[in-house]
Amino acid sequence: MTTATAGGYTDAELNTVVDQACSHAGLDSTGARLLRGHTNAVVLLAAAPVVLKAARKGTDPAAVARTTALVRWLTRSGFPTVALHPGIRQPFLADGHPVTYWTYLPQTGTAPVTAADLAAPLRALHRLPGPPVTLRRLDNLAAIHRSLAATDTLTPGEHAFLTDRAHTLEHHLNAVEYALPAGTVQGDPQHGNALKNGHGRTVLCDWDTAAHGQPEWDLVTVEIHCRRFGHGRRHWDDFAAAYGLDITAWPGYPVLRDIRELRMITTNARKTAHTPGTLTEVRRRIQGLRNPDDHTVWNIL
């Protein structure tokens, strides 16, 4: 298999996972190519329009099964999502890694996904009735504390600073009054978690973070990606106009923004055990919190 850097995966481990997953589904692993390997290993098969997504060893298969059940429901509902590859029992446990199978959507010749392209599918998602799947409750602060507990690459001072910030923000969050009704949220909507289908329509993908929660979290996440990763204010303005709400004008925005950015930092801090080359960027972001600057551009990890 042709591989790039796969954080936490050796070539031998990845080859074993792909071979077992393909054998289970009657697919050919010859020429398989790693597309992404930072958290999950995302592998494109050469012999079929199929993408394999292998979660880390130890990931709860029941959680992955809930994701596949949600996507099947979204597909039946006509929602714009990347579809699971049909006719395969999934998830499949390959060498301890829960694997899912997805229909490949080639992006060659398609226009890049913009923030505004995310507005229609997110608005539709936030208005859907409750799915016939019990989703976890979105809790960014709990995720921050879990990441900090699992992080051993930061200095004691950095760790204490992030922990104190989380406690302070938790206090402020208790006073936030939400503007939108709770419902299904994508959890990490961004340019990299959407694709164009064969008709040029934007479809969402990567449903691992889907949860029941406040849509404001999804909107804040899009705004952060526009501001922090160099897309620019115009991209956010276009999204807000298309969605019908500018979350930056909402009184609760600063609190959710700071919590969401802290989660992005602590999640990547936890992952530095597998991707040590990212520690410099994590520390640069932490320094940005110590000397507040909402407009410093972050490097993509």
DAFEN-V837699 format. One record per residue. OMEGA is omega in degrees with one decimal (none if undefined). Layout:
# DAFEN-V837699
omega = [OMEGA | OMEGA]
This chain:
# DAFEN-V837699
omega = [176.0 | -175.7 | 167.0 | 177.6 | 178.7 | -175.7 | 177.0 | 179.8 | 171.0 | 178.1 | -178.0 | -179.9 | -178.3 | 178.2 | 178.9 | -179.9 | -177.8 | -179.9 | -179.9 | -179.5 | 179.5 | 178.3 | 179.0 | -173.7 | -177.7 | -179.3 | -178.8 | -179.2 | -178.0 | 176.7 | 179.0 | -174.5 | 177.7 | 176.7 | -177.1 | -177.2 | -176.0 | 177.0 | 171.1 | 173.0 | -179.4 | -170.1 | 177.0 | 175.8 | -178.7 | -172.6 | -179.0 | 179.2 | -174.6 | 173.6 | 174.8 | 176.0 | -177.3 | 176.8 | 179.7 | 175.8 | -177.5 | 175.7 | -177.5 | 179.2 | 179.9 | 178.0 | 178.3 | 177.9 | 176.5 | 178.0 | -179.6 | 177.6 | 177.3 | -177.6 | 176.7 | 178.4 | 178.0 | 179.8 | 178.1 | -178.9 | -179.2 | -179.0 | -178.8 | 178.1 | 168.3 | -174.9 | 169.4 | 176.1 | -172.4 | 170.5 | -178.6 | 173.8 | -177.2 | 4.5 | 176.8 | -178.7 | -179.2 | -179.9 | 178.7 | -179.4 | 173.7 | -176.5 | 173.0 | -173.5 | -173.1 | 174.9 | -178.8 | 176.0 | 179.3 | -177.0 | 179.1 | 177.8 | 178.0 | 177.3 | 178.8 | 176.4 | 177.4 | 176.7 | -179.7 | 178.6 | -179.0 | -170.4 | -175.7 | 178.9 | 178.9 | 178.1 | 178.0 | 179.3 | -176.8 | -179.4 | 179.9 | 171.2 | 180.0 | -179.1 | 177.5 | -179.1 | 177.4 | -179.0 | 173.9 | 176.5 | 179.6 | -179.0 | -177.1 | -180.0 | 176.5 | 178.1 | 177.5 | -179.2 | 176.8 | 179.7 | 179.6 | 179.3 | -177.4 | -176.2 | 178.7 | -178.2 | 179.9 | 174.5 | 176.2 | 178.9 | 178.2 | -179.5 | -179.5 | 179.9 | -178.8 | 178.6 | 178.9 | 179.6 | 178.8 | 179.9 | 179.0 | -179.3 | 177.1 | 177.4 | -179.8 | -177.9 | -179.2 | -178.2 | -176.9 | 174.3 | -174.3 | -177.5 | -173.9 | 176.7 | 178.8 | 179.3 | 178.4 | 177.5 | 178.9 | 174.9 | 178.4 | -178.8 | -178.7 | -177.4 | -177.1 | 179.0 | 176.0 | -179.9 | 171.3 | 176.5 | -175.2 | 178.9 | 179.1 | -179.8 | 178.4 | 178.2 | 179.4 | 177.0 | 179.3 | -174.9 | -178.8 | -176.1 | -179.1 | -175.3 | 169.4 | -177.6 | -178.2 | 178.1 | 178.9 | 179.4 | 177.2 | -177.2 | 177.3 | 179.7 | 177.6 | -178.9 | 179.3 | -179.8 | 176.8 | -173.6 | -172.7 | -174.3 | 166.9 | 179.5 | 174.4 | -177.1 | -178.1 | 178.7 | 177.6 | 179.6 | 179.1 | 177.8 | -177.1 | 179.2 | -178.6 | 179.7 | 179.9 | 179.2 | 173.9 | -175.0 | -178.9 | 178.1 | -179.5 | -175.9 | -178.5 | -175.2 | -176.0 | -179.0 | 179.4 | 177.2 | -175.9 | 177.6 | -178.3 | 177.3 | 178.3 | 177.5 | 179.5 | 179.7 | -176.6 | 176.0 | 179.2 | 175.5 | 177.9 | -176.4 | -178.4 | 175.5 | 178.9 | -178.0 | -174.1 | -179.8 | -178.5 | -175.1 | 179.6 | 179.4 | 177.9 | -178.9 | 176.3 | 177.9 | 178.2 | 177.9 | 177.0 | 175.9 | 179.5 | 179.2 | -166.9 | 175.3 | -174.3 | -171.7 | 174.7 | -179.3 | 177.9 | 170.9 | -179.3 | 178.1 | none]
